[in-house]
Amino acid sequence: GILARGSTREEALIEASRGLTSIIVNPEGIVLTEERAFRASGSDDGAQIVDWLNEILFFFDTEGVVLVDFAIDSWTDREIVGRARGDFYDPARHEFRTAVKAATYHQFQSQKTPDGWEIRVFVDL
């Protein structure tokens, strides 16, 4: 799973996104040659966050793109809009770690803390 913290919920989500990527591959050596747009919708923060993280998995599974640099352009009560940059996965250059099927709602938490924001997400392997 992933426990991510940030001074804002946006920063916490960016850290959770980086955490998810680091479960799949070692992010060292990823060159920022590719960019993908994100639109994660849902009726609440939880649905939006899980959808956002599953978009990272979608791009890896369908296009072989490893995303490591994330930006959130807007976050409303209905959707998160943003983008991410990364590189095509190359087994000669990138260390594969673990296949991840999906981000889940199991013990999911997204909450304000005295120091900012915290997101906890478990993944299905």
C-alpha positions in Angstrom: 0.0 0.0 0.0 0.8 3.7 -0.1 0.8 6.2 2.7 1.4 9.7 1.2 1.5 13.1 2.9 1.6 16.6 1.7 0.9 20.1 2.8 -2.2 20.0 0.6 -4.4 17.2 -0.8 -2.9 17.9 -4.2 0.6 17.4 -2.9 -0.5 14.2 -1.1 -2.0 12.9 -4.3 1.2 13.6 -6.2 3.2 11.7 -3.5 0.7 8.8 -3.7 1.1 8.8 -7.5 4.9 8.6 -7.2 4.5 5.9 -4.6 2.3 3.8 -6.9 4.9 4.2 -9.7 7.7 3.1 -7.3 5.8 -0.1 -6.5 5.7 -1.0 -10.2 9.2 0.1 -11.3 12.3 1.7 -9.9 11.7 5.4 -10.9 15.4 6.1 -11.2 16.5 6.7 -14.7 13.1 7.6 -16.0 13.5 10.3 -18.7 10.6 12.7 -19.2 9.9 12.1 -22.9 6.1 11.4 -22.7 3.2 13.4 -21.4 -0.3 12.2 -20.7 -3.5 14.1 -19.7 -5.6 12.9 -16.8 -9.2 13.4 -15.9 -10.4 11.4 -12.9 -14.0 11.7 -12.0 -16.1 10.5 -9.0 -18.7 11.5 -6.5 -16.2 12.1 -3.7 -12.5 12.5 -3.0 -12.0 8.7 -2.6 -13.5 7.8 -6.0 -11.5 10.6 -7.7 -8.2 9.5 -6.0 -8.7 5.8 -6.8 -9.7 6.7 -10.4 -6.6 9.0 -10.7 -4.3 6.2 -9.5 -5.9 3.7 -11.8 -5.2 6.0 -14.7 -1.5 5.6 -13.9 -1.9 1.9 -14.2 -4.0 2.2 -17.4 -1.2 4.1 -19.2 1.4 1.6 -18.0 -0.7 -1.5 -19.0 -1.9 -0.2 -22.3 1.0 2.0 -23.6 3.9 0.9 -21.4 4.4 4.4 -20.1 6.0 4.9 -16.7 4.8 8.2 -15.2 6.8 9.9 -12.5 6.2 13.6 -12.7 2.7 14.7 -11.9 0.8 18.0 -11.9 -2.8 18.7 -10.8 -4.4 21.5 -12.7 -7.7 21.5 -10.9 -9.6 19.5 -8.3 -13.4 20.1 -8.0 -16.1 18.2 -6.2 -16.6 16.1 -9.4 -13.1 15.6 -10.9 -9.4 15.9 -10.8 -7.7 17.3 -14.0 -4.0 17.1 -14.5 -1.1 15.7 -16.4 1.9 13.4 -15.9 5.2 12.9 -17.6 7.4 9.9 -17.9 9.0 7.4 -20.3 8.3 4.2 -22.1 9.2 1.2 -20.0 12.3 -0.5 -21.2 13.4 -3.6 -19.3 17.0 -2.9 -20.4 16.9 0.5 -18.6 14.2 0.2 -15.9 14.0 -2.2 -13.0 10.6 -3.9 -12.9 9.4 -4.5 -9.3 5.8 -5.7 -9.0 2.7 -5.9 -11.2 -0.2 -3.9 -9.8 -3.8 -4.7 -10.9 -5.6 -1.8 -9.3 -5.8 0.8 -6.6 -8.6 -0.2 -4.2 -10.9 1.2 -1.6 -9.7 -1.3 1.0 -8.9 0.7 4.1 -8.8 3.9 2.0 -8.3 7.1 3.8 -8.0 10.7 2.7 -7.9 13.2 5.5 -6.7 16.5 6.7 -4.0 16.3 9.4 -2.4 18.9 11.7 0.5 19.0 9.2 -1.5 19.1 6.0 -3.0 16.1 4.2 -2.7 12.3 4.2 -3.8 9.7 1.7 -3.7 5.9 2.4 -4.4 3.5 -0.5 -3.9 -0.2 -0.8 -3.3 -1.8 -4.2 -4.3 -5.2 -5.6 -1.3 -7.2 -6.8 
